[in-house]
Amino acid sequence: MRRVGTAIRGRFLRFRREILVVGYAVRSGDTPLRWRLAGTLLILYLLSPVDLIPVVVPVLGVLDDLIIVPLGLSLVVGRLPEEVRREGEASAARIIHRWVARPLRFLVVLVTILLVSWSLILALVWWLLVR
């Protein structure tokens, strides 16, 4: 049982690093356009309140968030040019060391960002529909 917890914790730590690497790669001019687009779409999908499989569907609703996004991030990071990946990982290490040294703090920041982005999207939709 301890190994499962260690594996989940390791994957979560790799996930937070990969998010930052993809964020760096999207802004880098040396990243090929298709990987910039793929990274942007993954980050937008992660932030969006809309899922491919709704959460109300038992088990499958959560699996798309637990499988699609981390798998997509790993795929994009694995396909980045070596120089971009190295610079992105160095940037991610600096950010993690400075701002999110603890996984729980990262989770709180991530949930806060998600809630704020969902609120802004819903407010925009509400404003467009009422107007």
Contacts in CASP RR format, 6 or more apart in sequence:
PFRMAT RR
TARGET T0000
AUTHOR 0000-0000-0000
METHOD contacts of the structure
MODEL  1
MRRVGTAIRGRFLRFRREILVVGYAVRSGDTPLRWRLAGTLLILYLLSPV
DLIPVVVPVLGVLDDLIIVPLGLSLVVGRLPEEVRREGEASAARIIHRWV
ARPLRFLVVLVTILLVSWSLILALVWWLLVR
9 103 0 8 1.000
11 70 0 8 1.000
12 103 0 8 1.000
13 103 0 8 1.000
14 74 0 8 1.000
15 70 0 8 1.000
15 73 0 8 1.000
16 96 0 8 1.000
16 100 0 8 1.000
16 103 0 8 1.000
16 106 0 8 1.000
16 110 0 8 1.000
17 89 0 8 1.000
17 92 0 8 1.000
17 93 0 8 1.000
17 96 0 8 1.000
18 70 0 8 1.000
18 73 0 8 1.000
18 74 0 8 1.000
18 77 0 8 1.000
19 43 0 8 1.000
19 46 0 8 1.000
19 73 0 8 1.000
20 88 0 8 1.000
20 91 0 8 1.000
20 92 0 8 1.000
20 95 0 8 1.000
20 96 0 8 1.000
21 77 0 8 1.000
21 80 0 8 1.000
21 85 0 8 1.000
21 88 0 8 1.000
21 89 0 8 1.000
21 91 0 8 1.000
21 92 0 8 1.000
22 39 0 8 1.000
22 42 0 8 1.000
22 43 0 8 1.000
22 73 0 8 1.000
22 76 0 8 1.000
22 77 0 8 1.000
23 39 0 8 1.000
23 43 0 8 1.000
24 84 0 8 1.000
24 87 0 8 1.000
24 88 0 8 1.000
24 91 0 8 1.000
24 92 0 8 1.000
25 31 0 8 1.000
25 35 0 8 1.000
25 36 0 8 1.000
25 39 0 8 1.000
25 76 0 8 1.000
25 77 0 8 1.000
25 80 0 8 1.000
25 84 0 8 1.000
25 85 0 8 1.000
25 88 0 8 1.000
26 36 0 8 1.000
26 39 0 8 1.000
26 40 0 8 1.000
26 43 0 8 1.000
28 84 0 8 1.000
28 87 0 8 1.000
28 88 0 8 1.000
29 36 0 8 1.000
30 81 0 8 1.000
30 83 0 8 1.000
30 84 0 8 1.000
31 80 0 8 1.000
31 81 0 8 1.000
31 84 0 8 1.000
32 81 0 8 1.000
35 76 0 8 1.000
35 79 0 8 1.000
35 80 0 8 1.000
38 72 0 8 1.000
38 75 0 8 1.000
38 76 0 8 1.000
39 73 0 8 1.000
39 76 0 8 1.000
42 69 0 8 1.000
42 72 0 8 1.000
42 73 0 8 1.000
42 76 0 8 1.000
45 68 0 8 1.000
45 69 0 8 1.000
46 69 0 8 1.000
46 114 0 8 1.000
47 113 0 8 1.000
47 114 0 8 1.000
47 117 0 8 1.000
47 118 0 8 1.000
48 117 0 8 1.000
48 118 0 8 1.000
48 121 0 8 1.000
49 118 0 8 1.000
49 121 0 8 1.000
49 122 0 8 1.000
51 61 0 8 1.000
51 64 0 8 1.000
51 65 0 8 1.000
52 64 0 8 1.000
52 68 0 8 1.000
53 60 0 8 1.000
53 61 0 8 1.000
53 63 0 8 1.000
53 64 0 8 1.000
54 61 0 8 1.000
55 61 0 8 1.000
55 62 0 8 1.000
77 85 0 8 1.000
78 85 0 8 1.000
96 106 0 8 1.000
99 109 0 8 1.000
100 106 0 8 1.000
100 109 0 8 1.000
END
